[in-house]
Amino acid sequence: MKTRIGMLVLLLTASVSLFAQNNMALTKKQQALAAIAANEAKGNIEGLKAALNDGLEQGLTVSEAKEALSHLYAYTGFPRSLNALGALQQVIKERTDAGLRVEEGRDADPLPKDYDALKQGTEVQTQLVGGQPFTYGFAPQTDYYLKAHLFGDIFARNNLTFAEREIVTVSAISALPGCEPQLQAHVAGSRNMGVTDEVLKAMPALLDNKVGATEAERLRGALAAVFGEEYSPVQTVDFNVWPKGEINPYGEFFIGNSYLAEMEKGLFNVTFEPRCRNNWHVHHGAVQVLVCVGGRGWYQEWGKEAVEMTPGTVIAIPAEAKHWHGAAKDSWFQHLTYNKDVQPGASNEWLEPVSDEWYNKLK
């Protein structure tokens, strides 16, 4: 037991260290704004509250949080924005009642008397798209709203910088399915607004940790398109349906990262990242049942062809059968597992790893 606890502590420490290393490029404020924006766009109020609490604890001001959520109505709509502002109000009250850190911060400066929203917005939009004026002639009224209101009135509020607004925007659109062209445009445009390539490339790891694998993967695809890099899409799973759980305490018997969530009555959900698989192993004195609930993976018994597992696939593994199971190269994978027909003295025997040479033969 002590050995397993020690292994779990080491794995957790390694995971936290890897996340911190990947996000050294992002300031604490940038991390907070990105997590807040993506959770707002996703409609995940609990995730949003957690991100707001983290941000306020790290020194994000109420003014900056309100500004980010107000900014987002132009991208995610008033319903999402208003829900998020309501969540911010709740978080502020809870933190105030508990005596926790809440800094109001400064509001935006008043606009000068000669301020011209259309002129200001046209200049900002031109900077965003790389110096070439852009006119949306198909819908002139939309073109006016974009210039005068979004890039004019909203961007003119200086309690967030242009770069911070683009971090908010890129993070939010990463959480919106079907908006890949706009996401790519804002990834490219953010580079013209002061967001460094290092910051952009650190954002998927943050989204993976704070929002979800789907949102992170969507941003990875957009970054690859903008930077002209090769990209192999990875199928993700929705952890709101079946929980990801914590780092698997049996990770020493796996290649890659896996996660374990205890459900109820001996039922567990196991999550595998792409290419992750467990070692060959044998269940003595028990039948193990696998039920795929997300993504795509493989099951293989010694001496037999591998069986593809997709949602709904059920496999009952005979006692004493040498086998392995894990994710496909290009997909996360989740299966439920439980044992039946358990005999006295039942045990697991862990054997050799599934080699890359063996695994790479699978399609």
KEGU-568747 format. One record per residue (C-alpha): residue in three letters; x, y, z. Coordinates in nm, 3 decimals. Layout:
BEGIN
[r "ALA" [X Y Z]]
...
end
This chain:
BEGIN
[r "MET" [0.000 0.000 0.000]]
[r "LYS" [0.279 0.245 0.089]]
[r "THR" [0.446 0.174 -0.245]]
[r "ARG" [0.125 0.252 -0.436]]
[r "ILE" [0.064 0.572 -0.239]]
[r "GLY" [0.422 0.680 -0.307]]
[r "MET" [0.380 0.606 -0.677]]
[r "LEU" [0.057 0.808 -0.687]]
[r "VAL" [0.226 1.105 -0.520]]
[r "LEU" [0.511 1.090 -0.772]]
[r "LEU" [0.269 1.074 -1.065]]
[r "LEU" [0.064 1.366 -0.936]]
[r "THR" [0.380 1.569 -0.880]]
[r "ALA" [0.501 1.492 -1.230]]
[r "SER" [0.167 1.594 -1.380]]
[r "VAL" [0.159 1.925 -1.194]]
[r "SER" [0.522 1.994 -1.289]]
[r "LEU" [0.452 1.922 -1.657]]
[r "PHE" [0.152 2.156 -1.656]]
[r "ALA" [0.356 2.430 -1.488]]
[r "GLN" [0.639 2.384 -1.738]]
[r "ASN" [0.402 2.409 -2.035]]
[r "ASN" [0.250 2.730 -1.900]]
[r "MET" [0.559 2.922 -1.793]]
[r "ALA" [0.498 3.146 -2.097]]
[r "LEU" [0.160 3.255 -1.959]]
[r "THR" [0.135 3.506 -1.675]]
[r "LYS" [-0.107 3.429 -1.394]]
[r "LYS" [-0.346 3.689 -1.531]]
[r "GLN" [-0.331 3.539 -1.881]]
[r "GLN" [-0.396 3.191 -1.740]]
[r "ALA" [-0.696 3.321 -1.546]]
[r "LEU" [-0.842 3.511 -1.842]]
[r "ALA" [-0.805 3.212 -2.075]]
[r "ALA" [-0.971 2.966 -1.835]]
[r "ILE" [-1.252 3.211 -1.755]]
[r "ALA" [-1.321 3.282 -2.122]]
[r "ALA" [-1.327 2.919 -2.237]]
[r "ASN" [-1.554 2.809 -1.952]]
[r "GLU" [-1.788 3.101 -2.023]]
[r "ALA" [-1.811 3.004 -2.390]]
[r "LYS" [-1.861 2.637 -2.300]]
[r "GLY" [-2.143 2.727 -2.062]]
[r "ASN" [-1.971 2.543 -1.778]]
[r "ILE" [-2.077 2.755 -1.481]]
[r "GLU" [-1.905 2.538 -1.220]]
[r "GLY" [-1.582 2.543 -1.420]]
[r "LEU" [-1.624 2.918 -1.464]]
[r "LYS" [-1.665 2.972 -1.090]]
[r "ALA" [-1.353 2.768 -1.023]]
[r "ALA" [-1.160 2.973 -1.279]]
[r "LEU" [-1.290 3.299 -1.132]]
[r "ASN" [-1.190 3.191 -0.782]]
[r "ASP" [-0.844 3.093 -0.904]]
[r "GLY" [-0.805 3.421 -1.088]]
[r "LEU" [-0.921 3.643 -0.802]]
[r "GLU" [-0.697 3.454 -0.563]]
[r "GLN" [-0.400 3.517 -0.795]]
[r "GLY" [-0.468 3.891 -0.817]]
[r "LEU" [-0.706 3.928 -1.112]]
[r "THR" [-0.928 4.227 -1.035]]
[r "VAL" [-1.306 4.235 -1.042]]
[r "SER" [-1.285 4.505 -1.307]]
[r "GLU" [-1.072 4.282 -1.533]]
[r "ALA" [-1.302 3.982 -1.483]]
[r "LYS" [-1.614 4.189 -1.557]]
[r "GLU" [-1.449 4.337 -1.863]]
[r "ALA" [-1.354 3.997 -2.002]]
[r "LEU" [-1.706 3.861 -1.954]]
[r "SER" [-1.864 4.175 -2.102]]
[r "HIS" [-1.623 4.163 -2.398]]
[r "LEU" [-1.736 3.809 -2.469]]
[r "TYR" [-2.098 3.896 -2.543]]
[r "ALA" [-1.976 3.996 -2.890]]
[r "TYR" [-1.843 3.642 -2.945]]
[r "THR" [-2.062 3.409 -2.738]]
[r "GLY" [-2.385 3.612 -2.711]]
[r "PHE" [-2.565 3.793 -2.432]]
[r "PRO" [-2.709 3.475 -2.268]]
[r "ARG" [-2.363 3.326 -2.202]]
[r "SER" [-2.220 3.665 -2.101]]
[r "LEU" [-2.504 3.749 -1.860]]
[r "ASN" [-2.496 3.402 -1.703]]
[r "ALA" [-2.123 3.442 -1.650]]
[r "LEU" [-2.158 3.790 -1.497]]
[r "GLY" [-2.417 3.643 -1.259]]
[r "ALA" [-2.169 3.372 -1.162]]
[r "LEU" [-1.906 3.639 -1.100]]
[r "GLN" [-2.145 3.819 -0.866]]
[r "GLN" [-2.198 3.498 -0.669]]
[r "VAL" [-1.824 3.433 -0.648]]
[r "ILE" [-1.756 3.787 -0.526]]
[r "LYS" [-2.022 3.755 -0.254]]
[r "GLU" [-1.896 3.416 -0.140]]
[r "ARG" [-1.536 3.536 -0.128]]
[r "THR" [-1.630 3.858 0.051]]
[r "ASP" [-1.835 3.668 0.310]]
[r "ALA" [-1.542 3.430 0.364]]
[r "GLY" [-1.288 3.712 0.394]]
[r "LEU" [-1.099 3.600 0.084]]
[r "ARG" [-0.906 3.820 -0.157]]
[r "VAL" [-1.120 4.046 -0.376]]
[r "GLU" [-0.959 4.344 -0.550]]
[r "GLU" [-1.191 4.583 -0.732]]
[r "GLY" [-0.923 4.726 -0.960]]
[r "ARG" [-0.960 5.029 -1.183]]
[r "ASP" [-1.231 5.085 -1.440]]
[r "ALA" [-1.154 5.192 -1.796]]
[r "ASP" [-1.059 5.555 -1.847]]
[r "PRO" [-1.328 5.789 -1.988]]
[r "LEU" [-1.316 5.828 -2.364]]
[r "PRO" [-1.199 6.164 -2.502]]
[r "LYS" [-1.464 6.413 -2.619]]
[r "ASP" [-1.353 6.380 -2.981]]
[r "TYR" [-1.370 5.998 -2.972]]
[r "ASP" [-1.494 5.853 -3.302]]
[r "ALA" [-1.602 5.490 -3.261]]
[r "LEU" [-1.601 5.409 -3.632]]
[r "LYS" [-1.260 5.562 -3.690]]
[r "GLN" [-1.110 5.398 -3.379]]
[r "GLY" [-1.263 5.061 -3.462]]
[r "THR" [-1.145 5.068 -3.821]]
[r "GLU" [-0.789 5.132 -3.704]]
[r "VAL" [-0.803 4.849 -3.450]]
[r "GLN" [-0.955 4.603 -3.697]]
[r "THR" [-0.694 4.695 -3.958]]
[r "GLN" [-0.419 4.623 -3.703]]
[r "LEU" [-0.580 4.291 -3.615]]
[r "VAL" [-0.596 4.167 -3.974]]
[r "GLY" [-0.236 4.266 -4.048]]
[r "GLY" [-0.249 4.618 -4.189]]
[r "GLN" [-0.493 4.571 -4.475]]
[r "PRO" [-0.832 4.744 -4.428]]
[r "PHE" [-1.119 4.495 -4.423]]
[r "THR" [-1.477 4.569 -4.528]]
[r "TYR" [-1.759 4.316 -4.502]]
[r "GLY" [-1.951 4.442 -4.803]]
[r "PHE" [-2.202 4.159 -4.804]]
[r "ALA" [-2.359 4.291 -4.480]]
[r "PRO" [-2.274 4.660 -4.435]]
[r "GLN" [-2.460 4.688 -4.106]]
[r "THR" [-2.262 4.399 -3.959]]
[r "ASP" [-1.945 4.564 -4.088]]
[r "TYR" [-2.044 4.881 -3.901]]
[r "TYR" [-2.117 4.689 -3.578]]
[r "LEU" [-1.780 4.514 -3.600]]
[r "LYS" [-1.590 4.836 -3.653]]
[r "ALA" [-1.778 5.090 -3.441]]
[r "HIS" [-1.896 4.874 -3.155]]
[r "LEU" [-1.671 4.570 -3.114]]
[r "PHE" [-1.335 4.706 -3.229]]
[r "GLY" [-1.435 5.061 -3.142]]
[r "ASP" [-1.636 5.093 -2.821]]
[r "ILE" [-1.532 4.763 -2.662]]
[r "PHE" [-1.164 4.762 -2.753]]
[r "ALA" [-1.138 5.131 -2.653]]
[r "ARG" [-1.190 5.034 -2.289]]
[r "ASN" [-0.837 5.020 -2.156]]
[r "ASN" [-0.877 4.808 -1.843]]
[r "LEU" [-0.773 4.515 -2.063]]
[r "THR" [-0.497 4.540 -2.324]]
[r "PHE" [-0.550 4.442 -2.686]]
[r "ALA" [-0.335 4.133 -2.627]]
[r "GLU" [-0.542 4.031 -2.324]]
[r "ARG" [-0.863 4.076 -2.523]]
[r "GLU" [-0.730 3.846 -2.794]]
[r "ILE" [-0.630 3.583 -2.538]]
[r "VAL" [-0.987 3.600 -2.410]]
[r "THR" [-1.127 3.576 -2.763]]
[r "VAL" [-0.906 3.287 -2.879]]
[r "SER" [-0.982 3.092 -2.562]]
[r "ALA" [-1.356 3.144 -2.598]]
[r "ILE" [-1.374 3.049 -2.966]]
[r "SER" [-1.173 2.735 -2.883]]
[r "ALA" [-1.481 2.626 -2.687]]
[r "LEU" [-1.725 2.690 -2.976]]
[r "PRO" [-1.774 2.393 -3.213]]
[r "GLY" [-1.797 2.483 -3.580]]
[r "CYS" [-1.611 2.814 -3.551]]
[r "GLU" [-1.271 2.694 -3.669]]
[r "PRO" [-1.233 2.960 -3.944]]
[r "GLN" [-1.290 3.238 -3.690]]
[r "LEU" [-1.056 3.069 -3.445]]
[r "GLN" [-0.778 3.052 -3.703]]
[r "ALA" [-0.839 3.418 -3.794]]
[r "HIS" [-0.806 3.527 -3.432]]
[r "VAL" [-0.500 3.312 -3.370]]
[r "ALA" [-0.337 3.488 -3.666]]
[r "GLY" [-0.471 3.827 -3.563]]
[r "SER" [-0.363 3.796 -3.201]]
[r "ARG" [0.000 3.796 -3.320]]
[r "ASN" [-0.064 4.146 -3.456]]
[r "MET" [-0.207 4.258 -3.123]]
[r "GLY" [0.091 4.169 -2.904]]
[r "VAL" [0.030 3.802 -2.821]]
[r "THR" [0.357 3.613 -2.862]]
[r "ASP" [0.390 3.277 -3.036]]
[r "GLU" [0.520 3.133 -2.710]]
[r "VAL" [0.200 3.235 -2.531]]
[r "LEU" [-0.021 3.099 -2.807]]
[r "LYS" [0.156 2.762 -2.808]]
[r "ALA" [0.122 2.735 -2.430]]
[r "MET" [-0.255 2.786 -2.433]]
[r "PRO" [-0.369 2.435 -2.538]]
[r "ALA" [-0.204 2.278 -2.231]]
[r "LEU" [-0.384 2.531 -2.011]]
[r "LEU" [-0.720 2.457 -2.175]]
[r "ASP" [-0.655 2.083 -2.144]]
[r "ASN" [-0.600 2.125 -1.769]]
[r "LYS" [-0.865 2.387 -1.690]]
[r "VAL" [-1.140 2.337 -1.949]]
[r "GLY" [-1.128 2.016 -2.151]]
[r "ALA" [-0.944 1.805 -2.405]]
[r "THR" [-1.186 1.894 -2.686]]
[r "GLU" [-1.124 2.266 -2.651]]
[r "ALA" [-0.748 2.216 -2.628]]
[r "GLU" [-0.747 1.996 -2.938]]
[r "ARG" [-0.951 2.250 -3.135]]
[r "LEU" [-0.693 2.517 -3.053]]
[r "ARG" [-0.403 2.287 -3.143]]
[r "GLY" [-0.558 2.242 -3.487]]
[r "ALA" [-0.593 2.617 -3.537]]
[r "LEU" [-0.236 2.682 -3.426]]
[r "ALA" [-0.104 2.419 -3.666]]
[r "ALA" [-0.300 2.575 -3.953]]
[r "VAL" [-0.170 2.925 -3.878]]
[r "PHE" [0.190 2.818 -3.819]]
[r "GLY" [0.193 2.581 -4.117]]
[r "GLU" [0.272 2.278 -3.904]]
[r "GLU" [0.167 1.917 -3.949]]
[r "TYR" [-0.133 1.819 -3.743]]
[r "SER" [-0.301 1.485 -3.687]]
[r "PRO" [-0.648 1.533 -3.537]]
[r "VAL" [-0.713 1.348 -3.214]]
[r "GLN" [-1.060 1.225 -3.120]]
[r "THR" [-1.151 1.351 -2.775]]
[r "VAL" [-1.414 1.250 -2.521]]
[r "ASP" [-1.651 1.457 -2.310]]
[r "PHE" [-1.547 1.424 -1.946]]
[r "ASN" [-1.880 1.576 -1.841]]
[r "VAL" [-2.045 1.250 -1.948]]
[r "TRP" [-1.798 1.002 -1.796]]
[r "PRO" [-1.554 1.151 -1.545]]
[r "LYS" [-1.183 1.148 -1.620]]
[r "GLY" [-1.092 1.081 -1.259]]
[r "GLU" [-0.746 1.108 -1.107]]
[r "ILE" [-0.409 0.983 -1.226]]
[r "ASN" [-0.416 0.604 -1.226]]
[r "PRO" [-0.232 0.466 -0.920]]
[r "TYR" [-0.143 0.161 -1.131]]
[r "GLY" [0.037 0.381 -1.383]]
[r "GLU" [0.358 0.180 -1.348]]
[r "PHE" [0.184 -0.091 -1.552]]
[r "PHE" [0.085 0.146 -1.835]]
[r "ILE" [0.264 0.314 -2.125]]
[r "GLY" [0.136 0.674 -2.136]]
[r "ASN" [-0.105 0.851 -1.903]]
[r "SER" [-0.423 0.691 -1.777]]
[r "TYR" [-0.683 0.803 -1.524]]
[r "LEU" [-0.914 0.619 -1.287]]
[r "ALA" [-1.257 0.721 -1.160]]
[r "GLU" [-1.436 0.503 -0.907]]
[r "MET" [-1.809 0.494 -0.981]]
[r "GLU" [-2.004 0.264 -0.749]]
[r "LYS" [-2.033 -0.100 -0.642]]
[r "GLY" [-1.699 -0.208 -0.788]]
[r "LEU" [-1.747 -0.019 -1.115]]
[r "PHE" [-1.457 0.193 -1.243]]
[r "ASN" [-1.414 0.424 -1.541]]
[r "VAL" [-1.066 0.413 -1.694]]
[r "THR" [-0.952 0.691 -1.928]]
[r "PHE" [-0.655 0.649 -2.164]]
[r "GLU" [-0.484 0.930 -2.352]]
[r "PRO" [-0.399 0.856 -2.719]]
[r "ARG" [-0.147 0.567 -2.754]]
[r "CYS" [-0.177 0.479 -2.385]]
[r "ARG" [-0.217 0.108 -2.311]]
[r "ASN" [-0.166 -0.125 -2.019]]
[r "ASN" [0.084 -0.410 -2.008]]
[r "TRP" [-0.005 -0.762 -2.100]]
[r "HIS" [-0.172 -0.908 -1.793]]
[r "VAL" [-0.385 -1.193 -1.661]]
[r "HIS" [-0.682 -1.195 -1.426]]
[r "HIS" [-0.665 -1.512 -1.221]]
[r "GLY" [-0.995 -1.639 -1.087]]
[r "ALA" [-1.218 -1.362 -1.228]]
[r "VAL" [-1.384 -1.248 -1.549]]
[r "GLN" [-1.318 -0.883 -1.631]]
[r "VAL" [-1.585 -0.697 -1.828]]
[r "LEU" [-1.499 -0.391 -2.040]]
[r "VAL" [-1.765 -0.151 -2.173]]
[r "CYS" [-1.640 0.122 -2.405]]
[r "VAL" [-1.815 0.452 -2.332]]
[r "GLY" [-1.599 0.705 -2.518]]
[r "GLY" [-1.342 0.741 -2.793]]
[r "ARG" [-1.174 0.449 -2.966]]
[r "GLY" [-0.941 0.182 -2.840]]
[r "TRP" [-0.821 -0.176 -2.868]]
[r "TYR" [-0.851 -0.506 -2.683]]
[r "GLN" [-0.629 -0.801 -2.766]]
[r "GLU" [-0.588 -1.152 -2.631]]
[r "TRP" [-0.258 -1.332 -2.676]]
[r "GLY" [-0.255 -1.523 -3.005]]
[r "LYS" [-0.564 -1.345 -3.143]]
[r "GLU" [-0.632 -1.041 -3.361]]
[r "ALA" [-0.690 -0.709 -3.186]]
[r "VAL" [-1.054 -0.603 -3.148]]
[r "GLU" [-1.147 -0.239 -3.205]]
[r "MET" [-1.354 -0.087 -2.924]]
[r "THR" [-1.595 0.201 -2.982]]
[r "PRO" [-1.884 0.324 -2.765]]
[r "GLY" [-2.114 0.031 -2.694]]
[r "THR" [-1.852 -0.242 -2.741]]
[r "VAL" [-1.868 -0.495 -2.455]]
[r "ILE" [-1.598 -0.756 -2.396]]
[r "ALA" [-1.595 -1.024 -2.127]]
[r "ILE" [-1.234 -1.132 -2.073]]
[r "PRO" [-1.207 -1.494 -1.964]]
[r "ALA" [-1.015 -1.570 -1.648]]
[r "GLU" [-0.654 -1.677 -1.717]]
[r "ALA" [-0.649 -1.506 -2.061]]
[r "LYS" [-0.335 -1.302 -2.129]]
[r "HIS" [-0.444 -0.970 -2.281]]
[r "TRP" [-0.406 -0.591 -2.296]]
[r "HIS" [-0.631 -0.294 -2.374]]
[r "GLY" [-0.574 0.073 -2.447]]
[r "ALA" [-0.635 0.375 -2.667]]
[r "ALA" [-0.593 0.407 -3.042]]
[r "LYS" [-0.309 0.625 -3.173]]
[r "ASP" [-0.544 0.910 -3.262]]
[r "SER" [-0.808 0.895 -2.991]]
[r "TRP" [-0.875 0.920 -2.623]]
[r "PHE" [-1.046 0.610 -2.490]]
[r "GLN" [-1.275 0.539 -2.196]]
[r "HIS" [-1.410 0.209 -2.074]]
[r "LEU" [-1.602 0.099 -1.770]]
[r "THR" [-1.468 -0.212 -1.601]]
[r "TYR" [-1.588 -0.454 -1.338]]
[r "ASN" [-1.523 -0.814 -1.237]]
[r "LYS" [-1.768 -1.102 -1.223]]
[r "ASP" [-1.754 -1.472 -1.136]]
[r "VAL" [-1.486 -1.385 -0.884]]
[r "GLN" [-1.330 -1.687 -0.718]]
[r "PRO" [-1.158 -1.701 -0.377]]
[r "GLY" [-0.799 -1.583 -0.405]]
[r "ALA" [-0.857 -1.397 -0.732]]
[r "SER" [-0.561 -1.180 -0.837]]
[r "ASN" [-0.402 -0.984 -1.122]]
[r "GLU" [-0.067 -1.072 -1.275]]
[r "TRP" [0.107 -0.789 -1.460]]
[r "LEU" [0.341 -0.893 -1.741]]
[r "GLU" [0.558 -0.728 -2.008]]
[r "PRO" [0.465 -0.398 -2.178]]
[r "VAL" [0.302 -0.390 -2.521]]
[r "SER" [0.596 -0.277 -2.736]]
[r "ASP" [0.575 0.008 -2.986]]
[r "GLU" [0.659 -0.239 -3.261]]
[r "TRP" [0.358 -0.452 -3.167]]
[r "TYR" [0.125 -0.156 -3.105]]
[r "ASN" [0.215 0.032 -3.424]]
[r "LYS" [0.088 -0.255 -3.638]]
[r "LEU" [-0.266 -0.157 -3.535]]
[r "LYS" [-0.458 0.083 -3.757]]
end
